[in-house]
């Protein structure tokens, strides 16, 4: 087990964690912004008709 830990690249583990952290941090805000944009566009086009 110690040999496996020594052979692992610690920077790869940290970069994988950072990517997941950034996605988890910004994905909810991005999805809310996309939903708000499409709702705004839908109601704006609906009021013109």
VEXVEXZA-533340 format. One record per residue (C-alpha): residue number from 0; y, z, x. Coordinates in nm, 3 decimals. Each point is the difference from the previous one (the first is absolute). Example, Ala and Ser with C-alpha at 12.3 -4.5 7.8 and 13.67 -1.06 7.14 Angstrom:
BEGIN
PATI resi       v       w       u
PATI    0  -0.450   0.780   1.230
PATI    1   0.344  -0.066   0.137
This chain:
BEGIN
PATI resi       v       w       u
PATI    0   0.000   0.000   0.000
PATI    1   0.239   0.080   0.283
PATI    2  -0.078  -0.336   0.161
PATI    3   0.093  -0.184  -0.320
PATI    4   0.329   0.188  -0.019
PATI    5   0.081  -0.085   0.360
PATI    6  -0.071  -0.371  -0.053
PATI    7   0.218  -0.032  -0.309
PATI    8   0.347  -0.143   0.039
PATI    9   0.236   0.262  -0.136
PATI   10   0.287  -0.248  -0.044
PATI   11  -0.212  -0.210  -0.234
PATI   12  -0.069   0.303  -0.218
PATI   13   0.367   0.095  -0.008
PATI   14   0.117  -0.353  -0.083
PATI   15  -0.250  -0.024  -0.284
PATI   16   0.125   0.330  -0.138
PATI   17   0.363  -0.114   0.030
PATI   18  -0.069  -0.324  -0.186
PATI   19  -0.163   0.189  -0.285
PATI   20   0.283   0.250  -0.006
PATI   21   0.268  -0.271  -0.022
PATI   22  -0.188  -0.186  -0.275
PATI   23  -0.047   0.320  -0.198
PATI   24   0.362   0.095   0.046
PATI   25   0.163  -0.328  -0.108
PATI   26  -0.253  -0.153  -0.241
PATI   27   0.095   0.214  -0.305
PATI   28   0.368  -0.085   0.040
PATI   29  -0.074  -0.367   0.051
PATI   30  -0.216  -0.018  -0.312
PATI   31   0.265   0.178  -0.207
PATI   32   0.266  -0.242   0.127
PATI   33  -0.216  -0.302  -0.088
PATI   34  -0.073   0.136  -0.349
PATI   35   0.370   0.075  -0.056
PATI   36   0.095  -0.352   0.114
PATI   37  -0.243  -0.169  -0.237
PATI   38   0.102   0.224  -0.290
PATI   39   0.366  -0.078   0.067
PATI   40  -0.073  -0.373   0.015
PATI   41  -0.208   0.015  -0.319
PATI   42   0.263   0.181  -0.205
PATI   43   0.281  -0.213   0.140
PATI   44  -0.178  -0.320  -0.102
PATI   45  -0.097   0.149  -0.337
PATI   46   0.363   0.082  -0.086
PATI   47   0.112  -0.361   0.069
PATI   48  -0.236  -0.143  -0.263
